[in-house]
Amino acid sequence: MSKRQYAYLALAVLFVIFVLQNMQLDYVSFLFWDFSMPRLLLILSTLLIGIVIGALVPFRKLLPGKNK
């Protein structure tokens, strides 16, 4: 196997360990809703929201000298 395949295998094993350790239910309150969801989904949904917000912010405007 190549180094890339070992890296993918290591990442897959770490992801499986992460999933198995985060299957507990967490209770979430948001505005008027109260619900429970697995901690893994809570972490991944927070990550997805952060990615979307990060994609919406124009990064080039933050860099000095790059304003047009």
Buried (B, 14 or more C-beta within 10 A) or exposed (E): EEEEEEEEEEEEEEEEEEEEEBEEEBEEEEEEEEEEEBBBBBEEEEEEEEEEEEEEEEEEEEEEEEEE
